[in-house]
Amino acid sequence: MTTDIAFDVELDASGLSCPLPILKAKKALNTLESGQVLKIITTDPGALRDFQAFAVQTGNALLGQQEAGASCTHYLKRR
């Protein structure tokens, strides 16, 4: 989708399978102020779809997703 998005906190969920990346992201988002951005790195093949659904369900904005080889980076903006 896009690159070079400014973020406040980075979460490396590489090697974790669903639902752990989502659960860790939810926990990290709870520590952020409204408007701050969380960068999440995942290797789970289903994470692209999972984070799209998570953003819709929680009302947090999905600013972008990037695939690079086996890893994926997601940017969520706290509502």
Helices and strands as residue ranges (DSSP letters): E 9-13, H 20-29, E 37-42, H 47-58, E 61-68, E 71-77
